[in-house]
Amino acid sequence: KAQRESVFHNMRNLFVLMLLGFFSQSCDQSNVEPVVFSTDLSTAINLPSESLSDFEKNSLILMREEEKLARDVYTFLYKKWGINVFNNISKSEDTHTSAILSLLNKYQITDPVGKNAAGVFDNAALQKLYNDLTTHGSANITAGLNVGATVEDLDIFDLMEAQKQIDNQDINAVYANLTKGSRNHIRSFTARLSDYGVTYKAQYIEETLLKDILNSPMETGGH
């Protein structure tokens, strides 16, 4: 419960940060962002089952919708702005949320997503977050890219925090892969922001960690 409240607190902070964020005028963008594929997720999911704590169960339920949120936000922003980085990363997020679904099925946990359409969430806090992010990201292209970088910043933070309390090797392996993917994603979003003369500043992870990520190359083995 404490972890979920912490995540929701971070999400509420995200609304404020986006409202106060810098939104510059949009301009044309032609960069193509490659998708990185890997078999690491399937390998991680197929590790032996272990007893599941309440924290691990709740974390999987939350992360299933949180990864769907990232996918749905990026799909929306791609339709709005037509920038390839949104399209390609939305496909990666689809892989992420599917990986969490595989773990839910493995441990016989009811899927919170079910047949929910894009932009629809059972979790009220995530529903509000989706609505706010798509509104803010619609202001202009750099606002949309800033939304992307912020979501990945928060995702890295939440995944790293969750792993401090998770000892199941399959969940930790999947979360590590998702974190690697998010590092690639934040590299992509900040690079596109840089094309517009905007420098992204860390909002959840430490600024030193962000700099370490941005000063290192794209990683393989993570979407």
Secondary structure as the mmCIF struct_conf table of DSSP 4:
data_model
#
loop_
_struct_conf.conf_type_id
_struct_conf.id
_struct_conf.beg_label_comp_id
_struct_conf.beg_label_asym_id
_struct_conf.beg_label_seq_id
_struct_conf.end_label_comp_id
_struct_conf.end_label_asym_id
_struct_conf.end_label_seq_id
HELX_RH_AL_P HELX_RH_AL_P1 ALA A 2 LEU A 20
BEND BEND1 GLY A 21 GLY A 21
HELX_LH_PP_P HELX_LH_PP_P1 SER A 24 SER A 26
HELX_LH_PP_P HELX_LH_PP_P2 GLU A 33 VAL A 36
BEND BEND2 THR A 39 THR A 39
HELX_RH_AL_P HELX_RH_AL_P2 ASP A 40 ILE A 45
TURN_TY1_P TURN_TY1_P1 ASN A 46 ASN A 46
BEND BEND3 LEU A 47 LEU A 47
HELX_LH_PP_P HELX_LH_PP_P3 PRO A 48 SER A 49
HELX_RH_AL_P HELX_RH_AL_P3 ASP A 54 TRP A 81
HELX_RH_AL_P HELX_RH_AL_P4 ASN A 84 LYS A 106
TURN_TY1_P TURN_TY1_P2 TYR A 107 GLN A 108
BEND BEND4 PRO A 112 VAL A 113
TURN_TY1_P TURN_TY1_P3 GLY A 114 LYS A 115
HELX_LH_PP_P HELX_LH_PP_P4 ASN A 116 ALA A 117
TURN_TY1_P TURN_TY1_P4 ALA A 118 GLY A 119
BEND BEND5 ASP A 122 ASN A 123
HELX_RH_AL_P HELX_RH_AL_P5 ALA A 124 GLY A 137
TURN_TY1_P TURN_TY1_P5 SER A 138 SER A 138
BEND BEND6 ALA A 139 ALA A 139
HELX_RH_AL_P HELX_RH_AL_P6 ILE A 141 GLN A 163
TURN_TY1_P TURN_TY1_P6 LYS A 164 GLN A 165
HELX_RH_AL_P HELX_RH_AL_P7 GLN A 169 ASP A 195
TURN_TY1_P TURN_TY1_P7 TYR A 196 GLY A 197
BEND BEND7 GLN A 203 ILE A 205
HELX_RH_AL_P HELX_RH_AL_P8 GLU A 207 LEU A 214
TURN_TY1_P TURN_TY1_P8 ASN A 215 ASN A 215
BEND BEND8 SER A 216 SER A 216
HELX_LH_PP_P HELX_LH_PP_P5 PRO A 217 GLU A 219
BEND BEND9 THR A 220 GLY A 221
#
